[in-house]
Amino acid sequence: MDTQQIITADKSIPIDDHFKIIAGPGAGKTRFLVNHILNALHHSNRLGRNKKIACITYTNIGVETIVDRLDEGIEIDHSIQEIKQRIVTYVQNTSFVKQY
């Protein structure tokens, strides 16, 4: 069952849940995502020592904005376009993802 919630960019959601954000330009999607990544990096018990998180954006500007805002010494792999498309297609076609 899909559940949808309306949230603000500063709201926290459970860090171990899968999620999808649907919102228009200027709604705070990137700010929410950066806050969520930082929360997961600092509080998740599932990440282990490597602390790796997959974050997919549709534009390089999105990547640059997230990297600038995180300021955590993160590593970016820009060579995964095919994997990115497969993941996006999978997420769009699964019902386990909560929409916020």
C-alpha positions in Angstrom: 0.0 0.0 0.0 1.4 3.4 -0.9 1.2 6.1 1.7 1.8 9.7 1.0 2.6 12.5 3.5 3.1 16.2 3.1 6.3 17.2 4.8 8.5 20.3 5.0 12.2 20.4 3.9 13.3 20.5 7.5 11.3 17.5 8.7 13.0 14.2 9.6 11.8 10.8 8.4 13.0 7.4 9.5 16.5 7.0 8.2 16.3 3.3 7.3 13.1 3.7 5.1 13.2 3.9 1.3 11.5 7.0 0.0 10.7 9.1 -3.0 10.2 12.8 -3.0 7.7 14.4 -5.4 7.6 18.2 -5.5 8.0 21.1 -7.8 10.9 23.5 -8.3 11.8 25.5 -5.2 9.9 23.2 -2.8 13.0 22.3 -0.8 13.7 18.8 -2.2 17.5 19.3 -2.2 17.5 20.8 1.3 15.4 17.9 2.6 17.7 15.4 0.9 20.9 17.0 2.3 19.4 17.0 5.8 18.3 13.4 5.4 21.8 12.3 4.2 23.5 14.1 7.1 21.0 12.5 9.6 21.7 9.0 8.1 25.5 9.5 8.1 25.4 10.5 11.8 22.8 8.1 13.1 22.3 5.0 11.0 23.4 1.7 12.4 23.1 0.1 8.9 25.8 2.0 7.1 28.8 0.4 8.7 32.3 1.8 8.6 32.3 3.0 5.0 29.2 5.2 5.5 28.2 4.9 1.8 24.9 6.3 0.6 23.5 6.2 -3.0 21.9 9.5 -3.9 20.5 9.9 -7.4 19.7 13.2 -8.9 18.4 14.0 -12.4 20.9 16.8 -13.0 24.6 17.6 -12.5 23.5 20.9 -10.9 21.6 18.8 -8.3 24.8 16.8 -7.6 26.9 20.0 -7.2 24.3 21.6 -4.9 24.2 18.5 -2.7 28.0 18.2 -2.6 28.4 21.9 -1.7 25.8 21.7 1.1 27.0 18.5 2.6 30.6 19.6 3.0 31.5 16.2 4.6 34.4 15.2 2.4 32.2 12.9 0.3 33.2 10.9 -2.7 31.2 11.3 -5.9 31.0 8.7 -8.7 29.7 10.3 -11.9 30.2 7.3 -14.1 27.1 5.4 -13.2 24.5 6.6 -15.7 23.3 3.1 -16.6 23.0 2.0 -13.0 21.2 5.3 -12.2 18.6 4.7 -14.9 18.0 1.1 -13.8 17.5 2.3 -10.2 15.2 5.1 -11.2 13.1 2.7 -13.3 13.0 0.2 -10.4 12.0 2.8 -7.8 9.3 4.2 -10.1 7.9 0.7 -10.6 7.9 -0.6 -7.0 5.4 -0.1 -4.3 7.7 -0.5 -1.3 8.8 3.2 -1.6 7.0 5.7 0.6 6.2 8.9 -1.1 6.7 12.1 0.9 
